[in-house]
């Protein structure tokens, strides 16, 4: 039933039963039942042309923004990073086969990010995603590789498993990842992993901003800032 919510996209803000049936393969009776149940709990709202996301989504977003453990553990740290560098900070989480930023603390440069809060990105583009990818369990990593061997991002990292896994190992050894211009032209990102209480990869924290501003700092200095912040967030989560 919740797959209905996955149909919403920027170019598809309103859906109807016919679209649900065609894109998800549901029988009309099931589609009508699902939209009724989702509407009853406020996740959908009825409009003349179909259904849109409902007010319960806004309520859940507020609760997440204010009380999500990952965010409550990181707000002071992200603000401190912005004050030290003038760069923006993203907190991102692994979500299925994508990564999504759940928090964005703008830096001194207010140019919008193509992949700011709420915009999913695939696992193979950007430091934000690859530093998460690198810390998946070996069997998870191999499964993702096998399912995406023709993906352009996989081809850029390494077209065969040996090269791909070696690249992921290098990221793990250095403890952070850097990307330049992969999501936003002329912007650089430097990301470090965040773990849960069992040291499983949970997400990442990323410093991102104009490449020119990045070049004004020593890379080791920025890496130490981000890795230290990630370690502090992990410690806060483990203690919660």
TIRO-423770 format. One record per residue (C-alpha): residue in three letters; x, y, z. Coordinates in nm, 3 decimals. Last residue first. Layout:
N
@res = ALA | x = X | y = Y | z = Z
...
This chain:
240
@res = UNK | x = 2.104 | y = 0.797 | z = 2.313
@res = UNK | x = 2.466 | y = 0.707 | z = 2.381
@res = UNK | x = 2.522 | y = 0.537 | z = 2.046
@res = UNK | x = 2.361 | y = 0.830 | z = 1.865
@res = UNK | x = 2.581 | y = 1.081 | z = 2.046
@res = UNK | x = 2.895 | y = 0.878 | z = 1.967
@res = UNK | x = 2.803 | y = 0.857 | z = 1.599
@res = UNK | x = 2.745 | y = 1.233 | z = 1.590
@res = UNK | x = 3.085 | y = 1.291 | z = 1.748
@res = UNK | x = 3.257 | y = 1.057 | z = 1.500
@res = UNK | x = 3.092 | y = 1.234 | z = 1.206
@res = UNK | x = 3.206 | y = 1.572 | z = 1.341
@res = UNK | x = 3.562 | y = 1.448 | z = 1.376
@res = UNK | x = 3.561 | y = 1.307 | z = 1.021
@res = UNK | x = 3.427 | y = 1.638 | z = 0.891
@res = UNK | x = 3.677 | y = 1.859 | z = 1.072
@res = UNK | x = 3.971 | y = 1.627 | z = 1.005
@res = UNK | x = 3.886 | y = 1.622 | z = 0.634
@res = UNK | x = 3.869 | y = 2.000 | z = 0.624
@res = UNK | x = 4.215 | y = 2.037 | z = 0.782
@res = UNK | x = 4.359 | y = 1.763 | z = 0.562
@res = UNK | x = 4.232 | y = 1.945 | z = 0.255
@res = UNK | x = 4.405 | y = 2.271 | z = 0.352
@res = UNK | x = 4.158 | y = 2.547 | z = 0.289
@res = UNK | x = 4.134 | y = 2.813 | z = 0.016
@res = UNK | x = 4.079 | y = 2.538 | z = -0.242
@res = UNK | x = 3.741 | y = 2.460 | z = -0.087
@res = UNK | x = 3.634 | y = 2.819 | z = -0.153
@res = UNK | x = 3.719 | y = 2.786 | z = -0.522
@res = UNK | x = 3.539 | y = 2.451 | z = -0.537
@res = UNK | x = 3.220 | y = 2.627 | z = -0.433
@res = UNK | x = 3.041 | y = 2.447 | z = -0.150
@res = UNK | x = 2.985 | y = 2.118 | z = 0.026
@res = UNK | x = 3.083 | y = 1.976 | z = 0.365
@res = UNK | x = 2.914 | y = 1.641 | z = 0.399
@res = UNK | x = 2.788 | y = 1.429 | z = 0.687
@res = UNK | x = 2.699 | y = 1.069 | z = 0.614
@res = UNK | x = 2.444 | y = 0.799 | z = 0.677
@res = UNK | x = 2.366 | y = 0.496 | z = 0.889
@res = UNK | x = 2.653 | y = 0.256 | z = 0.834
@res = UNK | x = 2.646 | y = -0.017 | z = 1.097
@res = UNK | x = 2.865 | y = 0.047 | z = 1.400
@res = UNK | x = 2.620 | y = -0.124 | z = 1.635
@res = UNK | x = 2.509 | y = 0.207 | z = 1.790
@res = UNK | x = 2.456 | y = 0.358 | z = 1.446
@res = UNK | x = 2.726 | y = 0.487 | z = 1.215
@res = UNK | x = 2.799 | y = 0.818 | z = 1.040
@res = UNK | x = 3.041 | y = 0.819 | z = 0.747
@res = UNK | x = 3.250 | y = 1.115 | z = 0.625
@res = UNK | x = 3.191 | y = 1.346 | z = 0.328
@res = UNK | x = 3.381 | y = 1.611 | z = 0.134
@res = UNK | x = 3.192 | y = 1.784 | z = -0.145
@res = UNK | x = 3.314 | y = 2.019 | z = -0.417
@res = UNK | x = 3.110 | y = 2.260 | z = -0.627
@res = UNK | x = 3.198 | y = 2.396 | z = -0.972
@res = UNK | x = 2.906 | y = 2.215 | z = -1.134
@res = UNK | x = 2.664 | y = 2.062 | z = -0.882
@res = UNK | x = 2.608 | y = 1.687 | z = -0.861
@res = UNK | x = 2.943 | y = 1.547 | z = -0.978
@res = UNK | x = 3.137 | y = 1.874 | z = -0.974
@res = UNK | x = 3.419 | y = 1.753 | z = -0.751
@res = UNK | x = 3.396 | y = 1.455 | z = -0.517
@res = UNK | x = 3.580 | y = 1.380 | z = -0.194
@res = UNK | x = 3.546 | y = 1.077 | z = 0.035
@res = UNK | x = 3.629 | y = 1.015 | z = 0.399
@res = UNK | x = 3.780 | y = 0.756 | z = 0.632
@res = UNK | x = 4.110 | y = 0.715 | z = 0.448
@res = UNK | x = 4.101 | y = 0.336 | z = 0.474
@res = UNK | x = 3.729 | y = 0.314 | z = 0.406
@res = UNK | x = 3.762 | y = 0.518 | z = 0.087
@res = UNK | x = 4.049 | y = 0.297 | z = -0.029
@res = UNK | x = 3.839 | y = -0.014 | z = 0.038
@res = UNK | x = 3.561 | y = 0.123 | z = -0.182
@res = UNK | x = 3.809 | y = 0.176 | z = -0.466
@res = UNK | x = 3.940 | y = -0.178 | z = -0.423
@res = UNK | x = 3.584 | y = -0.312 | z = -0.435
@res = UNK | x = 3.522 | y = -0.141 | z = -0.769
@res = UNK | x = 3.855 | y = -0.246 | z = -0.922
@res = UNK | x = 3.803 | y = -0.612 | z = -0.832
@res = UNK | x = 3.432 | y = -0.609 | z = -0.913
@res = UNK | x = 3.477 | y = -0.491 | z = -1.269
@res = UNK | x = 3.392 | y = -0.166 | z = -1.444
@res = UNK | x = 3.546 | y = 0.059 | z = -1.184
@res = UNK | x = 3.432 | y = 0.385 | z = -1.028
@res = UNK | x = 3.330 | y = 0.545 | z = -1.357
@res = UNK | x = 3.160 | y = 0.225 | z = -1.476
@res = UNK | x = 2.968 | y = 0.203 | z = -1.150
@res = UNK | x = 2.844 | y = 0.559 | z = -1.195
@res = UNK | x = 2.743 | y = 0.489 | z = -1.554
@res = UNK | x = 2.525 | y = 0.197 | z = -1.434
@res = UNK | x = 2.590 | y = -0.116 | z = -1.644
@res = UNK | x = 2.710 | y = -0.326 | z = -1.349
@res = UNK | x = 2.416 | y = -0.212 | z = -1.136
@res = UNK | x = 2.261 | y = -0.527 | z = -0.988
@res = UNK | x = 2.595 | y = -0.706 | z = -0.951
@res = UNK | x = 2.746 | y = -0.403 | z = -0.777
@res = UNK | x = 2.453 | y = -0.372 | z = -0.538
@res = UNK | x = 2.477 | y = -0.741 | z = -0.444
@res = UNK | x = 2.855 | y = -0.714 | z = -0.404
@res = UNK | x = 2.818 | y = -0.416 | z = -0.169
@res = UNK | x = 2.554 | y = -0.587 | z = 0.041
@res = UNK | x = 2.770 | y = -0.903 | z = 0.069
@res = UNK | x = 3.072 | y = -0.692 | z = 0.166
@res = UNK | x = 2.877 | y = -0.503 | z = 0.436
@res = UNK | x = 2.818 | y = -0.140 | z = 0.346
@res = UNK | x = 3.090 | y = 0.105 | z = 0.440
@res = UNK | x = 3.197 | y = 0.208 | z = 0.090
@res = UNK | x = 2.840 | y = 0.279 | z = -0.018
@res = UNK | x = 2.801 | y = 0.536 | z = 0.259
@res = UNK | x = 3.120 | y = 0.720 | z = 0.154
@res = UNK | x = 2.999 | y = 0.688 | z = -0.204
@res = UNK | x = 2.671 | y = 0.867 | z = -0.141
@res = UNK | x = 2.785 | y = 1.196 | z = 0.012
@res = UNK | x = 3.107 | y = 1.189 | z = -0.192
@res = UNK | x = 2.902 | y = 1.224 | z = -0.506
@res = UNK | x = 2.750 | y = 0.979 | z = -0.755
@res = UNK | x = 2.738 | y = 0.602 | z = -0.710
@res = UNK | x = 2.465 | y = 0.549 | z = -0.452
@res = UNK | x = 2.196 | y = 0.740 | z = -0.636
@res = UNK | x = 2.065 | y = 1.073 | z = -0.517
@res = UNK | x = 1.735 | y = 1.154 | z = -0.350
@res = UNK | x = 1.633 | y = 1.521 | z = -0.313
@res = UNK | x = 1.473 | y = 1.590 | z = 0.026
@res = UNK | x = 1.731 | y = 1.838 | z = 0.150
@res = UNK | x = 1.977 | y = 1.956 | z = -0.113
@res = UNK | x = 2.064 | y = 1.783 | z = -0.437
@res = UNK | x = 2.086 | y = 2.059 | z = -0.696
@res = UNK | x = 2.225 | y = 2.286 | z = -0.426
@res = UNK | x = 2.111 | y = 2.646 | z = -0.414
@res = UNK | x = 2.371 | y = 2.925 | z = -0.419
@res = UNK | x = 2.374 | y = 3.077 | z = -0.069
@res = UNK | x = 2.750 | y = 3.097 | z = -0.027
@res = UNK | x = 2.814 | y = 3.169 | z = 0.341
@res = UNK | x = 2.697 | y = 2.820 | z = 0.429
@res = UNK | x = 2.352 | y = 2.669 | z = 0.437
@res = UNK | x = 2.272 | y = 2.397 | z = 0.694
@res = UNK | x = 2.090 | y = 2.123 | z = 0.504
@res = UNK | x = 1.919 | y = 1.829 | z = 0.673
@res = UNK | x = 1.755 | y = 1.506 | z = 0.556
@res = UNK | x = 1.974 | y = 1.447 | z = 0.252
@res = UNK | x = 1.867 | y = 1.133 | z = 0.068
@res = UNK | x = 2.077 | y = 0.836 | z = -0.038
@res = UNK | x = 1.944 | y = 0.575 | z = -0.277
@res = UNK | x = 1.914 | y = 0.198 | z = -0.302
@res = UNK | x = 1.685 | y = 0.171 | z = -0.001
@res = UNK | x = 1.727 | y = 0.494 | z = 0.193
@res = UNK | x = 2.075 | y = 0.562 | z = 0.331
@res = UNK | x = 2.078 | y = 0.886 | z = 0.522
@res = UNK | x = 2.219 | y = 1.233 | z = 0.468
@res = UNK | x = 2.329 | y = 1.527 | z = 0.682
@res = UNK | x = 2.444 | y = 1.813 | z = 0.462
@res = UNK | x = 2.668 | y = 2.105 | z = 0.554
@res = UNK | x = 2.728 | y = 2.426 | z = 0.359
@res = UNK | x = 3.067 | y = 2.595 | z = 0.351
@res = UNK | x = 3.160 | y = 2.915 | z = 0.538
@res = UNK | x = 3.445 | y = 2.717 | z = 0.691
@res = UNK | x = 3.452 | y = 2.761 | z = 1.069
@res = UNK | x = 3.101 | y = 2.904 | z = 1.111
@res = UNK | x = 2.953 | y = 2.638 | z = 0.884
@res = UNK | x = 3.130 | y = 2.362 | z = 1.076
@res = UNK | x = 3.005 | y = 2.504 | z = 1.408
@res = UNK | x = 2.647 | y = 2.510 | z = 1.280
@res = UNK | x = 2.682 | y = 2.148 | z = 1.170
@res = UNK | x = 2.813 | y = 2.047 | z = 1.510
@res = UNK | x = 2.535 | y = 2.224 | z = 1.701
@res = UNK | x = 2.270 | y = 2.059 | z = 1.484
@res = UNK | x = 2.419 | y = 1.709 | z = 1.483
@res = UNK | x = 2.272 | y = 1.493 | z = 1.757
@res = UNK | x = 1.921 | y = 1.638 | z = 1.719
@res = UNK | x = 1.944 | y = 1.563 | z = 1.348
@res = UNK | x = 2.044 | y = 1.198 | z = 1.378
@res = UNK | x = 1.799 | y = 1.143 | z = 1.662
@res = UNK | x = 1.503 | y = 1.283 | z = 1.458
@res = UNK | x = 1.325 | y = 1.525 | z = 1.692
@res = UNK | x = 1.275 | y = 1.864 | z = 1.530
@res = UNK | x = 1.308 | y = 1.792 | z = 1.160
@res = UNK | x = 1.150 | y = 1.448 | z = 1.190
@res = UNK | x = 0.851 | y = 1.578 | z = 1.384
@res = UNK | x = 0.807 | y = 1.861 | z = 1.136
@res = UNK | x = 0.826 | y = 1.621 | z = 0.841
@res = UNK | x = 0.572 | y = 1.392 | z = 1.006
@res = UNK | x = 0.327 | y = 1.682 | z = 1.042
@res = UNK | x = 0.381 | y = 1.785 | z = 0.681
@res = UNK | x = 0.316 | y = 1.428 | z = 0.563
@res = UNK | x = 0.000 | y = 1.417 | z = 0.777
@res = UNK | x = -0.130 | y = 1.711 | z = 0.572
@res = UNK | x = -0.184 | y = 1.501 | z = 0.260
@res = UNK | x = 0.015 | y = 1.424 | z = -0.053
@res = UNK | x = -0.203 | y = 1.469 | z = -0.358
@res = UNK | x = -0.492 | y = 1.263 | z = -0.497
@res = UNK | x = -0.697 | y = 1.286 | z = -0.816
@res = UNK | x = -0.795 | y = 1.565 | z = -1.057
@res = UNK | x = -1.059 | y = 1.731 | z = -0.837
@res = UNK | x = -0.845 | y = 1.683 | z = -0.523
@res = UNK | x = -0.857 | y = 1.417 | z = -0.250
@res = UNK | x = -0.587 | y = 1.427 | z = 0.019
@res = UNK | x = -0.332 | y = 1.156 | z = 0.087
@res = UNK | x = -0.123 | y = 1.076 | z = 0.395
@res = UNK | x = -0.399 | y = 1.200 | z = 0.626
@res = UNK | x = -0.478 | y = 0.872 | z = 0.800
@res = UNK | x = -0.815 | y = 0.827 | z = 0.625
@res = UNK | x = -0.660 | y = 0.935 | z = 0.294
@res = UNK | x = -0.412 | y = 0.647 | z = 0.304
@res = UNK | x = -0.697 | y = 0.406 | z = 0.376
@res = UNK | x = -0.911 | y = 0.542 | z = 0.091
@res = UNK | x = -0.614 | y = 0.549 | z = -0.148
@res = UNK | x = -0.539 | y = 0.185 | z = -0.065
@res = UNK | x = -0.898 | y = 0.063 | z = -0.102
@res = UNK | x = -0.939 | y = 0.233 | z = -0.440
@res = UNK | x = -0.612 | y = 0.080 | z = -0.562
@res = UNK | x = -0.712 | y = -0.266 | z = -0.440
@res = UNK | x = -1.048 | y = -0.252 | z = -0.621
@res = UNK | x = -0.878 | y = -0.118 | z = -0.935
@res = UNK | x = -0.635 | y = -0.415 | z = -0.947
@res = UNK | x = -0.280 | y = -0.310 | z = -0.877
@res = UNK | x = -0.003 | y = -0.324 | z = -1.137
@res = UNK | x = 0.203 | y = -0.047 | z = -0.979
@res = UNK | x = 0.231 | y = 0.193 | z = -1.273
@res = UNK | x = -0.093 | y = 0.116 | z = -1.456
@res = UNK | x = -0.307 | y = 0.060 | z = -1.146
@res = UNK | x = -0.179 | y = 0.368 | z = -0.965
@res = UNK | x = -0.224 | y = 0.578 | z = -1.281
@res = UNK | x = -0.586 | y = 0.469 | z = -1.316
@res = UNK | x = -0.648 | y = 0.532 | z = -0.946
@res = UNK | x = -0.528 | y = 0.891 | z = -0.966
@res = UNK | x = -0.207 | y = 1.080 | z = -0.899
@res = UNK | x = -0.122 | y = 1.444 | z = -0.838
@res = UNK | x = 0.231 | y = 1.582 | z = -0.796
@res = UNK | x = 0.369 | y = 1.398 | z = -1.099
@res = UNK | x = 0.645 | y = 1.614 | z = -1.252
@res = UNK | x = 0.807 | y = 1.675 | z = -0.914
@res = UNK | x = 0.746 | y = 1.309 | z = -0.825
@res = UNK | x = 0.478 | y = 1.119 | z = -0.632
@res = UNK | x = 0.453 | y = 0.753 | z = -0.731
@res = UNK | x = 0.646 | y = 0.636 | z = -0.424
@res = UNK | x = 0.343 | y = 0.719 | z = -0.208
@res = UNK | x = 0.145 | y = 0.438 | z = -0.372
@res = UNK | x = 0.418 | y = 0.196 | z = -0.261
@res = UNK | x = 0.275 | y = 0.246 | z = 0.088
@res = UNK | x = 0.000 | y = 0.000 | z = 0.000
